[in-house]
């Protein structure tokens, strides 16, 4: 379409979109008649900056946009009441009729105001200059915590008002932010003095008393109530004239034409498949495209690459939605699809939820319904969070996140095919430009992406020419460079020429950067806009072998030569103590007597599932020929200790033998916990602890028959896999919300649950056992749960945790810990200086460790004391736990809970590989404190030895690449 073909151009609406359109039309050389009808009595102004009036940062005059060029006629206070498409005229409120050849609708949006008893109709809006002028003084309640609601709350607090922010969601800006960044924003609001009222709604306003009643019964003091509850497209007269209207505005094509080819629509009133209504950059891009099309007949609108940046001074919060996705909720949607745990097989999807528009806490009247996808086998969400919309889902491969609560920083990056698809960033202002460029270019994210966020790598290069530097005024890098080349050489001249930084001011640092580039490089500063992402990995050290615990000077009371050490228990910890002592006791000072309750020597309990599936007991044994023939070791099998006489330094066995000692070590381990429910001891029920238990299970397993494992921890899942390999149909019942809850977080547990289900093992979490039910033959037939359900079971295995074996403490007169176990100090000594305890039966300063590695460290500390080498303390140990199922791996190592001050969490969720990894770094951003791996634990052998050390580049790359490497990984023996 040429300028001549446009004819009489009539623009209805005079907001930022219409102003941009007429300005660009003139720039493209359009010389035909243009008439603009503005419903408000004010000239065009920057509507997104209205909150800057609330705190006095800007005046109304500062918001006013420059007047249009001379050929344009603007009529203010001229509202359109009707459209006659046949005659091609519009009728205004004063009865005038204006003809057109081409009509552009830029009517914007109107507030979606809920009915609030006590509040006059139309009151509470914050959409126009007049709305701001009418706002009463005094305490204020802001209803709705979308972008506008949060901006308003901050602005009113900066003005010194008392502010309450009322919203339905669990955290502010829930349509943009996941839980961690959302809770961080909530903290920033509280720090600013805003009182948050989450999870509720406004119910009634009492103007006489200045109180706002909430649905949960709270009363909020409020002389002013602002309803920031979303917007809906202003389509009135044109809708009545028969134009096709969608749920978010007039339906338009790439030429921004409506269903009438002579009528176009732009901005908040237009619904384009690739446009996101409610964003200023969308309106400007559409205005630019339409101006070029009308003036030159060339071009089309292909969508907008959004950058959502709430205008909050002092708070760097940016959301980068996927290009063309039309929503800022991409990281939220991707997180749900990647990490939300399954609710169990057969769970129906949640109810449909309305899509939230960018400025709302809840949906507007014309909000799009969103259909939640049904649960898939892998990588998807079965039931979304209540009230959590999932607009425009991004098919993401990975979710990479960093959370640094101590510094108020959080970032979530959604990756697709290795490239950045979307992001939400809080508190990383210097990373925004590079991330925007990566999102827009489609270039792969650097392998060391953590350095990009934390700023530990080299600074990225310049922005692309079309990158928007000033969101408020839509000023690109190219526009700044053009102004510089046109003579605006100083920073104030550059600002005057482009209006950059005159809005919210958050772009000031970027504008200064571009100005510095131009000043330093001259005409070469434009370049090609390529961002250099040569992020060098942070220097670090390779794996360092960890020695025994911290060493101390030799303490008093060394036990003399030719003494007898009595070890009660021959599990893995007891065996380690004996072998370590014999290897280091070169003088032969000690004679060791070992009482083994089982009828076989020590064996590897960690390989019990492999034994149940067919491995031999010889393959499990830890004792070799040298141990069994050592003349200074007296191993007594099938011999249990019955009592201890500390005064006589003697232990009495179950068969009546009396054994004297000079030093005594309890290594009695633990016993399985069996829930005390009716029927718990029925025939066909077993525990999972010893080789004899595995033998009994193997003898009773019926291929094709149903089996239930009670307990979804490490041992329970290993038991379930053993039953699966015996041909049984297995169901795991776990009381916690996800499997391996003691080692994994919720997201890692969700991945593990999916992986285990993929093996053919059922997993039900959040389930409590109420009864074990017998069949007609008196054997177990089913397990009844507390919710009234019943699970068929021809065989039941209890793997619901363990309890310390501390029965001998009573006869010995020794204290036990609050949760059982022999109470010992940090030297693993009881109150009797001749008696120690190691392994699962030891409560070291009240804490029991249910893992093998801490037992080994305790054994080494006690051996140091027995040999007089050092008064070694047990200062904690590696509590790593590894699950080794084919196709379903999990690992937890180091300080995985991120409780250390200043700890930084880095998360990667890979949908394609259905894997999850979370690393916890120290406050320096480089020291590895611990981590969690689920789905694929291929990086575990590399990462675990690095705990407490700087994380080298190879480990950072392995963290992200491990999930894509699906080759079998050989695990080192525990």
C-alpha positions, -999 to 999 in steps of 0.1 A, spaced: 0 0 0 14 34 -10 9 67 7 -17 76 -20 -35 44 -13 -38 53 24 -59 83 17 -75 100 47 -58 84 77 -78 85 109 -61 72 142 -84 65 171 -65 68 204 -36 90 214 -15 69 237 22 60 232 14 36 204 -6 62 184 21 89 191 48 65 178 28 57 147 23 93 135 59 102 144 73 73 123 48 79 95 63 114 91 98 100 93 90 76 65 78 105 43 40 101 46 25 134 34 -12 126 34 -37 139 59 -36 123 94 -61 130 121 -57 117 156 -86 114 181 -76 113 218 -103 105 243 -83 122 272 -80 160 274 -42 156 277 -16 153 250 1 119 246 22 109 276 42 80 288 15 59 304 40 32 318 56 60 339 25 69 358 38 54 390 67 79 389 40 106 396 31 88 429 64 94 445 71 127 428 101 114 408 85 129 377 60 157 370 31 153 346 49 176 322 79 153 322 57 124 310 43 144 281 55 133 247 67 158 220 39 172 198 35 155 164 48 172 132 26 199 115 7 177 90 -9 158 118 -42 171 133 -48 161 169 -82 164 186 -81 160 224 -111 151 246 -127 135 215 -141 101 224 -154 78 196 -189 64 202 -197 45 170 -181 32 138 -199 29 105 -178 6 84 -201 7 54 -200 45 51 -164 46 65 -170 72 92 -166 73 130 -189 92 153 -176 111 183 -193 120 216 -202 155 204 -221 141 174 -195 148 148 -188 123 120 -153 120 106 -146 101 74 -117 78 67 -100 59 40 -77 41 64 -85 37 100 -61 27 128 -74 17 161 -50 24 190 -76 25 217 -54 7 242 -69 -10 272 -91 -2 302 -86 -13 337 -103 -46 346 -118 -35 379 -135 -60 401 -167 -50 419 -157 -40 454 -186 -30 477 -181 4 493 -158 16 465 -176 39 439 -178 25 404 -147 34 384 -127 44 415 -94 27 423 -80 27 388 -45 37 379 -45 41 342 -46 79 334 -31 112 346 -65 120 361 -65 87 381 -32 98 397 -46 133 404 -77 119 421 -57 96 445 -65 105 481 -38 111 506 -31 88 536 -25 50 539 -30 30 507 -40 -5 499 -29 -19 465 -49 -48 453 -31 -70 428 6 -78 428 14 -79 391 39 -56 376 17 -25 380 8 -34 416 44 -40 426 55 -7 410 27 11 427 34 -3 461 71 7 459 63 42 446 38 49 474 63 37 500 89 60 485 64 88 489 62 80 527 28 63 527 18 32 547 11 6 520 -5 -29 521 -2 -51 490 -31 -75 488 -28 -104 463 -42 -139 457 -10 -156 449 17 -170 473 42 -144 461 41 -112 440 43 -112 402 35 -149 401 29 -148 364 65 -138 358 85 -153 387 90 -188 400 89 -194 437 125 -185 446 127 -151 428 91 -144 438 99 -149 475 130 -127 470 108 -100 456 85 -103 485 115 -98 508 125 -67 490 90 -53 493 89 -60 530 124 -44 534 109 -13 517 82 -12 544 53 -27 523 30 -50 543 22 -81 522 -12 -98 524 -8 -129 502 -34 -156 495 -64 -134 500 -87 -109 482 -104 -76 490 -140 -81 500 -154 -47 511 -142 -11 515 -155 10 544 -149 46 533 -161 61 566 -136 43 587 -109 40 560 -107 2 563 -105 -25 537 -119 -58 547 -102 -89 533 -117 -123 526 -96 -139 553 -111 -116 580 -82 -91 581 -89 -54 582 -64 -31 564 -62 6 571 -67 24 537 -78 59 528 -69 51 492 -75 18 474 -58 11 441 -71 -18 420 -41 -31 399 -60 -61 388 -53 -62 351 -66 -47 319 -88 -56 291 -87 -44 255 -108 -13 248 -128 -25 218 -162 -10 224 -176 8 192 -155 -12 168 -166 -45 184 -202 -34 180 -194 -26 144 -187 -63 138 -149 -64 138 -135 -98 148 -123 -97 184 -104 -123 203 -100 -126 240 -72 -99 241 -83 -75 214 -89 -71 177 -76 -100 157 -49 -88 133 -25 -103 108 11 -96 100 0 -63 83 -18 -55 115 -51 -56 95 -83 -65 113 -111 -84 97 -119 -52 77 -89 -47 53 -92 -9 57 -89 -10 95 -57 -17 114 -51 -21 151 -20 -17 172 -10 -17 209 -30 -30 237 -62 -33 217 -46 -56 191 -42 -94 193 -15 -107 171 -3 -143 173 33 -132 181 25 -101 201 22 -97 239 -5 -71 248 3 -49 277 40 -43 268 52 -9 255 78 -24 232 51 -45 215 31 -13 209 61 6 195 72 -23 173 37 -26 159 36 12 153 69 11 136 58 -18 113 25 -2 104 41 32 97 65 16 73 38 -4 57 14 25 52 42 49 40 62 25 18 40 -5 12 67 -28 25 73 -47 57 52 -67 82 50 -72 119 66 -105 129 64 -103 167 83 -86 195 113 -98 215 100 -86 249 121 -74 278 99 -70 309 116 -46 334 94 -33 362 103 3 369 114 0 405 144 21 414 170 1 433 155 -33 423 170 -49 392 143 -73 380 141 -84 344 121 -110 326 130 -121 291 101 -141 276 107 -164 247 106 -146 214 71 -145 201 57 -164 231 35 -136 240 39 -140 278 64 -133 305 55 -165 323 79 -187 304 103 -195 333 74 -203 355 58 -226 329 91 -242 321 99 -248 358 65 -265 362 70 -287 332 105 -296 341 105 -300 379 70 -302 394 66 -336 410 40 -360 397 10 -365 419 7 -402 412 -6 -422 383 -41 -415 371 -42 -380 386 -64 -358 365 -51 -324 354 -61 -294 375 -89 -272 365 -85 -246 338 -70 -214 350 -73 -180 333 -42 -164 318 -29 -134 337 -22 -102 318 11 -84 325 -3 -60 351 -25 -82 371 -28 -102 402 -57 -121 388 -74 -124 354 -94 -97 337 -128 -103 322 -114 -112 288 -85 -133 300 -77 -164 279 -84 -198 294 -54 -220 296 -58 -258 292 -32 -276 313 -15 -304 294 -21 -339 307 8 -356 325 33 -371 302 57 -399 310 86 -376 314 94 -340 321 59 -326 325 36 -314 353 7 -335 364 -11 -309 385 -1 -272 384 0 -250 414 -33 -236 425 -40 -202 407 -7 -206 387 -14 -198 351 7 -215 324 5 -192 294 24 -199 262 45 -228 274 81 -230 263 93 -264 253 125 -262 274 153 -287 276 169 -273 307 162 -250 335 193 -234 349 189 -214 381 211 -195 406 198 -184 440 218 -161 463 194 -151 490 222 -135 511 229 -109 484 193 -107 471 200 -123 438 182 -149 418 182 -161 382 163 -187 362 174 -195 326 153 -216 303 173 -234 276 162 -250 244 187 -269 223 215 -253 243 203 -218 236 186 -193 259 148 -194 253 137 -173 283 150 -159 316 141 -142 348 169 -123 365 168 -105 399 198 -86 412 222 -93 382 220 -60 363 253 -65 344 241 -99 330 209 -85 315 225 -72 283 244 -104 275 213 -125 283 191 -104 261 216 -107 232 218 -145 237 180 -148 238 176 -128 206 205 -142 187 199 -179 195 236 -184 201 244 -213 225 247 -204 262 284 -205 273 294 -238 290 305 -217 320 271 -199 323 276 -194 360 304 -169 353 281 -149 331 257 -144 359 281 -140 388 305 -118 369 335 -140 375 344 -143 338 354 -116 314 328 -89 306 307 -97 276 310 -75 245 287 -48 231 250 -50 225 235 -56 191 225 -25 172 188 -32 176 190 -40 213 166 -17 233 187 2 258 159 25 272 127 5 276 106 36 286 114 55 254 122 26 231 158 39 224 180 13 208 218 11 208 217 21 171 197 52 180 222 63 206 251 58 182 232 77 155 226 106 178 263 106 188 274 106 151 249 135 145 267 156 171 254 147 205 289 140 219 283 146 256 261 125 278 236 153 285 234 160 247 228 123 240 200 122 266 184 153 251 185 139 216 171 105 224 152 109 258 171 79 271 172 77 309 144 103 312 119 76 322 125 53 352 163 58 349 173 22 353 190 22 319 215 50 330 244 26 333 238 11 298 235 45 282 268 55 298 284 24 285 272 30 250 283 66 252 318 55 264 320 31 235 312 58 210 336 82 225 364 57 225 359 41 191 343 68 170 326 56 139 338 20 146 317 18 178 287 7 158 305 -25 147 284 -55 140 269 -57 174 283 -91 182 285 -99 218 317 -117 228 310 -146 252 345 -158 258 337 -166 294 369 -180 309 363 -205 336 373 -196 370 406 -210 381 403 -239 405 421 -269 418 417 -305 408 404 -333 431 421 -334 464 420 -366 484 405 -360 518 424 -375 547 411 -385 581 396 -360 604 414 -330 619 444 -342 639 451 -332 675 481 -336 699 484 -370 715 461 -371 745 467 -388 779 458 -423 789 473 -444 761 463 -480 765 494 -501 770 507 -530 750 494 -566 751 459 -553 756 426 -568 745 402 -548 723 367 -562 722 346 -551 692 309 -558 695 295 -560 660 311 -570 626 293 -548 602 311 -524 578 321 -498 604 334 -525 628 353 -543 601 369 -510 590 380 -503 626 396 -538 629 414 -538 596 427 -503 601 440 -511 635 457 -543 624 473 -525 594 487 -498 616 495 -517 648 530 -528 636 542 -536 671 512 -560 677 501 -541 708 465 -552 704 447 -585 704 412 -580 689 382 -601 697 352 -595 674 316 -606 682 296 -610 650 259 -616 656 254 -629 621 267 -663 611 290 -648 584 318 -623 584 313 -587 574 299 -580 539 289 -551 518 254 -542 527 253 -516 500 253 -544 474 223 -563 490 200 -556 461 225 -571 437 228 -601 459 190 -605 460 189 -604 422 215 -632 419 249 -622 431 267 -646 455 275 -640 491 312 -646 482 310 -615 460 297 -594 489 322 -604 516 347 -579 529 370 -604 547 399 -620 528 421 -649 537 446 -627 555 419 -614 579 405 -648 587 439 -663 594 454 -633 614 465 -647 647 458 -615 665 421 -614 654 396 -637 672 364 -636 651 334 -652 667 305 -657 644 269 -661 655 278 -647 689 258 -619 703 267 -598 734 241 -599 761 254 -576 788 283 -554 799 299 -552 833 319 -520 832 333 -524 867 348 -558 858 355 -547 822 337 -577 810 311 -586 783 288 -616 787 277 -632 755 242 -648 748 258 -682 753 272 -673 787 308 -667 777 326 -640 797 351 -619 777 373 -593 794 386 -562 777 410 -533 780 391 -513 755 356 -518 742 340 -506 709 303 -509 701 297 -513 664 263 -529 667 248 -509 638 211 -505 635 179 -525 631 151 -519 605 121 -499 617 88 -518 612 57 -495 614 36 -508 644 5 -512 623 -20 -541 625 -7 -571 606 29 -559 604 42 -594 613 21 -615 590 37 -643 570 51 -628 538 64 -596 554 102 -590 555 127 -564 565 156 -553 543 189 -554 563 209 -587 560 219 -614 536 194 -637 555 166 -612 548 175 -612 511 176 -650 510 141 -651 526 128 -625 501 143 -644 472 127 -676 483 93 -661 486 93 -640 455 67 -651 429 74 -638 394 44 -617 382 31 -614 417 24 -581 435 49 -568 460 49 -537 482 80 -519 496 71 -496 525 97 -468 524 109 -449 494 144 -440 507 177 -453 494 172 -488 508 136 -490 498 143 -481 462 171 -507 461 148 -533 475 121 -524 450 146 -528 421 157 -562 435 121 -574 435 116 -560 400 146 -581 388 130 -611 405 101 -606 382 76 -591 407 52 -562 401 64 -536 427 47 -506 443 67 -483 466 48 -465 493 65 -435 508 52 -412 535 73 -382 524 62 -360 495 89 -375 472 114 -404 472 148 -401 490 135 -371 508 164 -372 533 189 -366 504 170 -349 476 150 -317 473 115 -317 458 126 -311 422 153 -338 423 128 -362 440 103 -356 411 129 -365 385 139 -396 404 102 -407 408 97 -404 371 129 -424 364 119 -452 388 84 -454 373 100 -457 339 116 -489 352 82 -503 358 82 -497 396 52 -478 410 59 -449 433 33 -434 456 44 -406 478 26 -389 507 11 -422 516 8 -436 552 3 -473 558 -27 -480 581 -28 -519 581 -12 -550 565 -42 -572 555 -41 -610 555 -57 -632 529 -77 -664 534 -45 -684 539 -33 -661 566 -5 -646 545 -2 -610 535 -26 -601 507 -27 -563 507 -16 -531 523 -43 -506 533 -34 -469 534 -46 -442 557 -67 -427 529 -87 -459 526 -70 -473 496 -57 -508 493 -26 -520 474 -24 -558 465 6 -574 480 18 -610 480 50 -599 496 58 -568 517 93 -555 525 98 -529 552 125 -503 543 112 -474 563 144 -464 580 165 -478 608 170 -474 646 203 -476 664 211 -509 682 218 -496 717 203 -523 739 236 -529 757 236 -493 770 212 -502 797 232 -530 813 264 -509 809 248 -479 826 256 -457 796 236 -428 783 218 -428 749 210 -400 726 176 -384 723 169 -405 692 188 -435 704 223 -446 700 253 -447 724 259 -411 734 295 -402 727 316 -371 724 335 -359 693 362 -385 700 334 -412 698 340 -420 735 312 -427 759 312 -415 795 335 -444 802 370 -435 788 376 -472 779 344 -475 758 338 -461 723 310 -464 697 313 -462 660 289 -464 630 251 -463 630 249 -471 668 269 -440 678 251 -408 687 280 -383 683 271 -354 705 235 -366 701 235 -371 663 233 -405 646 246 -411 611 228 -437 590 255 -439 563 287 -459 558 312 -431 552 307 -414 586 312 -448 603 345 -452 585 357 -418 597 346 -427 633 366 -459 631 397 -441 619 394 -416 648 392 -443 674 421 -462 659 442 -431 662 434 -429 699 439 -466 705 474 -464 689 482 -432 707 490 -415 674 466 -386 681 436 -376 701 416 -374 669 382 -360 669 353 -369 646 344 -336 631 318 -349 607 321 -368 575 310 -371 539 273 -379 542 271 -386 505 244 -410 494 243 -427 459 214 -447 444 226 -471 417 196 -483 397 199 -489 360 184 -458 344 175 -442 377 204 -426 396 205 -401 424 233 -387 445 236 -362 474 270 -350 486 284 -323 509 263 -295 523 234 -300 500 208 -281 520 223 -246 513 221 -235 549 255 -220 551 255 -181 553 257 -166 519 254 -200 501 245 -198 464 223 -224 447 228 -233 411 202 -255 395 200 -272 361 169 -292 350 173 -310 317 140 -321 302 154 -341 273 175 -363 296 150 -360 324 178 -351 349 183 -325 376 214 -311 393 217 -285 420 251 -273 432 256 -253 464 285 -228 463 300 -207 490 295 -170 493 325 -164 471 306 -180 442 334 -205 435 338 -229 464 317 -261 461 298 -269 493 277 -298 481 250 -308 457 222 -330 445 220 -350 413 190 -369 401 182 -390 370 218 -392 359 246 -390 385 275 -392 360 291 -360 374 291 -374 410 327 -389 409 341 -356 397 321 -333 420 322 -352 453 360 -349 458 358 -312 452 336 -304 482 353 -275 501 375 -266 471 372 -241 443 350 -255 415 372 -258 383 359 -252 348 358 -289 340 335 -295 369 312 -267 358 310 -281 323 303 -316 336 275 -303 358 257 -291 327 268 -318 303 263 -349 324 226 -352 317 233 -353 280 258 -381 283 237 -412 286 265 -437 284 267 -461 314 289 -447 342 309 -470 364 305 -461 400 334 -464 424 327 -487 453 315 -469 484 
